[in-house]
Amino acid sequence: MKILTSLIISIMMISGALYAEEIELKGEVIKIEEIAESSSDVKILQVQLRTQNREMVMARLGPAWYLDTELKSGDEITVIGDFTDENKFRVREMVCNTVRYQIRGEDHKPLWLKTRLREKSHFYNPQNEKAIKGKIEDIYVNEKTSMMEAQVKSENGETVRVRFAPEWYLQNRLRLGDELELRGSEIKFDGKPMILTREMRNLRTNQEITLRNEQGFPDWCKGPCHNKEQGKPCCKDEKEGRGKK
């Protein structure tokens, strides 16, 4: 009995070790869906992948807005990552159409989530409004505020931190590489400019998006909260949109 128990434990330990190691999978995308990431409010893409040995694997990527590609059924992709306890493949890197995408870091933490230290409340001041045109070079969700932000390189070569709205409110209307024309209140954060966006136009989709009114009050604070049924706050940055006090 002891020998059998030891054998089972040894097998489990070996399986666990293999489970924790990163592997590379190649295959065809069969199905794509959006699922809620358990550790945040962000929705990510999950693909059903048929590997070269005809096995079906559920691979978890990142948010559609973070991946600068139109992934579709039939695409051939290569993914590098590991399996979670839920038997889902957690992708760290993906190669699609010869382009390599970094989705998670070496510690497997999502690259689309960033923690900003020394956060503080900022108030929208209509008198400090500024208009800029530029390209999104980095886009992410601020873990502390749950707000979508980006690093935008303007036409004059300056890189500006821009704050938009909660990720659920934008609903994939932005993505990495988009060119924007935007207007918002300029504030200083650690001595560097940051724009609280009021309105913008995405030149890729030619879509105009309004986030705040002229006094800076957030549009997502109107009416019932999108995530109220999940018990999530509707206006996590409500203080930012009440104009001057």
GUNU-902037 format. One record per residue: residue in one letter; x negated, y, z negated of N, C-alpha, C in turn. Coordinates in pm, whole numbers, plus 50000, padded with zeros to 5 digits. Layout:
N
AXYZXYZXYZ/...
//
This chain:
245
M499174987950000500005000050000499145012650000/K498065012349915497155023849911496475025950044/I496105014650111495435015550241496375021850343/L497655017750342498645023150435498845038050410/T498955041750281499145055850245497955064250292/S496745059250271495535066350313495495067950465/L495945057450536495955057850682496915068550732/I498115069150668499115079050708498595093150682/I497975095050566497425108250532496335112250631/S495475102550668494395105350763494955109550898/I496005102450943496635105751072497235119651068/M497905122850955498525136050940497465147050939/M496325144450875495245154350869494655156651007/I494465145851082493935147151218494905154751307/S496205151151296497235157951375497275172651340/G497185175651208497205189551165496045197351219/A494855191151222493665197851273493805200951421/L494325190851495494535193051638495585203751661/Y496605203751576497705213351589497215227651575/A496215229451484495735242851454494795248051561/E494235239251642493275243451744493985249651864/E493305259051926493845265052047493675255552164/I494665255652252494585247552373495025256152492/E494715251352610495085258352733496115249852809/L497205256152849498245249452925498455256453058/K498645248653162498975254153293500295248053339/G501125256453400502395251053445503285261353512/E504525257053536505505265153607506565270353510/V506895283153523507945289053440509295284053490/I510045277453402511345272053438512475281453394/K512335287053275513405295453218512775306353133/I513405318353134512925329553054514095334952972/E513855337352843514885343152757514245352452655/E515055361452599514595370252494515075364852359/I514155364252263514515359652130514015369852028/A514605369751909514175378651803512945372951734/E511905381051724510705376951652511025376651503/S510745365451438511145363651298510445373351203/S509255378051238508485386551147508735401451168/S509575405151266509825419251292511195420751359/D511535433251392512805435951459512685435051611/V511515431451661511225432051804511655419251875/K512225420751993512575409252076511415406052170/I511105393052180509995388852266510495378952371/L509685376852473510025367252578509585353252538/Q510465343852557510145329752538510375322652671/V509405315152717509545308452846509495293352827/Q510305286552907510235272052912509235268553021/L508155261952983507055259253074506955244353104/R506965240953233506735227053272505265225553308/T504545218353223503105217253239502735207953354/Q501435207453382500965199153494501215184353472/N501325180153346501645166053321503135163853298/R503955173853343505415173053346506065174053208/E505345178653108505935180752976506585194452970/M507615195752887508295208552868507835214852737/V507385227352746506885234552629507585248052621/M508005251852500508575265052478507445274352433/A507095283852517505975292752491506475306752456/R505985312052344506395325352300505335335552343/L505775345252421504875355552472504975367952385/G505265379452445505435392052374506625399452431/P506855411752389507985419552442507825422152592/A508935422852662508895425452806508215438752835/W508425448852747507835461952771506335462052750/Y505815452052677504375451452652503635444752766/L504305435752836503675428452946503925435853077/D502885440853137503005448653261503135439253380/T504195430953379504425421553488505895417653490/E506415414853607507795410053622507755394853627/L507675388653512507615374153507508955368353548/K508915357653630510165351753679510025336653690/S511165330053702511165315453717510415311653845/G509615301253836508835296653950507395301453947/D507095311453863505715316253853504825305553793/E503605304753844502605295853788501745304053691/I501675299753565500915307153466500005297753387/T498995303653327498105296553234498195303653100/V498395296152993498515302152860497525295552766/I496965303752677496045298952574496635302652439/G496685293052348497275295852218497335283452131/D498265283552037498405272051948499885269551918/F500165257951860501525254451823501825258951681/T503035264051661503465268151528504115256151458/D504495258451333505165247751257506515244251318/E507075253351398508365251051463508195244051598/N506945239751627506635233051753506845242251874/K506625255151852506655264851961505215268851992/F504935270952120503565274552159503395289652151/R502535294152062502295308352038501135312852128/V501465321052227500505324752330499635336452285/R498325334752295497385345552267496965352652395/E496755344852500496405350452631497235343652739/M497545351252844498265345652958497605350453087/V497505341553184497035345153317498175342853415/C498545353453486499625352753585499195360653707/N499225354353823498805360853948497405366753935/T496495358853878495065362153859494815373453759/V495875378553695495715389153595495805383053456/R494845386753369494815381553233495465391653137/Y496365386753054497085395252958496715391052816/Q496265400552735496005398152594497295401152517/I497845391252450499135392752382498975392952230/R498075384752180497785384452037496275384852017/G495875388951896494455389451865493925375751831/E492615375151800492005362351765492605356551638/D493175365251553493855360451432495315357151460/H495705358051589497055354951637498105365051591/K497675376451540498625387051506499005394551633/P500285398051649500755404751772500045417951796/L499575420051918498915432551953499915443751976/W501215440151988502215450552011502675456851880/L502175451951767502475457851637501205464251582/K501305476651538500145483451481500515490051350/T499595489651257499805496051128499045509251126/R499755519951098499145533151089499055537150942/L497875540250895497695544150757498045558850737/R498315562150613498595575950573499775581850650/E500805573650673502005578850739502725588650647/K503365598350705504155607850628505315612650715/S506315618450650507485623150724507135635550807/H507685636050927507485647551014508855652851055/F508975665851060510255671951096510165677851236/Y511235675851311511285680851448511475696051446/N510575703051511510655717551519510855721551664/P512055725951704512325729751843511395740651895/Q510845748951805509965759851848508595754751893/N508285742151859506995736451898507115726652014/E508175727952091508365718652202507295720452310/K506945709052368505915708852471506305698552576/A506015701552703506285692152812504965686652864/I504905673452883503715667252940504125656853044/K503195653753132503375643153231502155634253222/G502385621253210501245612353197501615597753209/K500595589353192500745574853209500545567753076/I501395557753050501295549852927500085540552937/E499095542852851497895534452849497955523852740/D498765526152639498955516452532500345518752475/I501065507952446502415509252392502605498552286/Y503265502152176503345493252062504465497651970/V504745489451869505705492851764504925495651637/N505185506951576504555510551449505185502251338/E504395493651275504925484451173505575491851057/K505045503351020505545510450902506895517050929/T507065522851049508295530151079509235522451170/S508765511351231509535503551329509865511751454/M509105522351476509315530851593508375526851705/M508865527751829508015525351944507175537751971/E505875535651989504965546552017504085542752135/A503355552652187502465550152299501315560052297/Q500235556152363499155565252394499325569052540/V499595581852564499875586652700498725595552747/K498145592152861497085600352920497705610453015/S497595623252979498245633753056497445637153181/E498015645653265497365649253392496035656453372/N495885663153258494615670253233493575661253166/G493875648353155492915638753101492985636952950/E493855644352883494005643252738494905631352703/T494505623652603495325612552556496095616952432/V497415615652437498285620452331499105608952275/R499215608452143500085598652079501515603752088/V502415595152135503805598852156504705589252079/R505665594752008506645586451936507985587452007/F508625575952030509895575552103511085573152009/A511445560551990512655556751917512485542251872/P513435536851794513355522551759513335513851884/E512605502851876512455493951992513805489052045/W514735485951953516035480751996516825491252074/Y516585504052045517345514752112516875516652256/L515605514852281515075516952417515395505452511/Q515565493452457516015481852536515215479952665/N513895479052650512995475852762512995486152875/R513335498552844513325508752948511945514952970/L510975510852888509595515152904508695503052906/R507525504652971506545493952966505155499652994/L504145491852968502775495852988502555499953134/G501905511453155501595516053289502615525653348/D503765527453282504775536753333504255551153329/E504665558953430504375573253430505615580653384/L505405590053292506525597053229506405612153242/E507545618653252507655632953231508475634453104/L507895640353000508605640752872508485654352806/R509435656852717509455669152639509775665652494/G509055671952402509305669552261508555679152173/S508735677552043508105686351945506685681551916/E505715690651929504325687051903503995689551755/I503455679551691503015680751552501545676751546/K500945678451433499565674251412499545662251318/F498825651951358498695639951276497215636751264/D496675637751143495235636151121494435645451211/G494955657551231494255667451311494405665951461/K495165655651503495355653251646496825654851682/P497115659051805498525661351842499315648451856/M500585649051819501515638151842502835644351885/I503495638451982504755643552034505915635151984/L506905641451920508165634851888509085637252008/T509315627252087509985628952216511485631852200/R511945641752275513375645152277514035639552403/E513385641152517513925635952643512765632652736/M513015623952831511965620152925512565613953050/R511715613153152512095606353276510995596453310/N511425583953333510495573453373510385573753525/L509195576953577509015578453721509065565053793/R508825554053720508925540853783510365537453817/T511265540153723512685536753742513535548753782/N512905560653773513615573353797514795575053702/Q514675569353583515735569853483515435580853382/E516455588953354516325599253251516835593653118/I516055595753014516365590052883516365601152779/T517475602652708517575612552601517495605352467/L516595609852380516395603552250516905612152134/R516845625352151517275634652046518015646352110/N518815653452027519475665452080518505677352069/E518975689252102518095700852106517545704651970/Q518235700551864517735703051729516855691551679/G516725681251762515865670051727516535658751653/F517875659251639518565648551568518625636051656/P518205624451603518115612251685519465607351736/D519525603551862520745597951920521095584551859/W520085576951811520375563751757521005564251618/C521135576451563521795577851432523285580651447/K523775580851570525185583551592525995570651584/G527135571151520528045559751519527485547951443/P528105536151460527665524251389526285519951436/C525515514651344524155510551377524165497851463/H523265497651560523135486151650522845473351572/N522065474651465521655462851390522345461951255/K523465468751240524135469051109524515455151062/E524945446751156525385433551118524225425151065/Q522995429151097521825421951048521265428450921/G521945438850873521505445250750520295454150768/K520025458750890518855467050915519245481750917/P518385490450863518705504750859518905510450998/C519825519751009520105525751139519155537051171/C518735544551071517915556451094516675556051007/K515715547851045514525546350963513675559050962/D513815567351065513045579851066513995591651067/E515115590250998516165600451002515635614250967/K514675614850874514135627750832513475635250948/E512975627651046512265634051155513175641951247/G514475639451241515355645351339516315655851286/R516015662151176516945671651120516485686151139/G515485688051224515045701651254514375708151136/K514185721051143513515728451035514435729550914/K513855728950796514635730050672514545744250618/
//
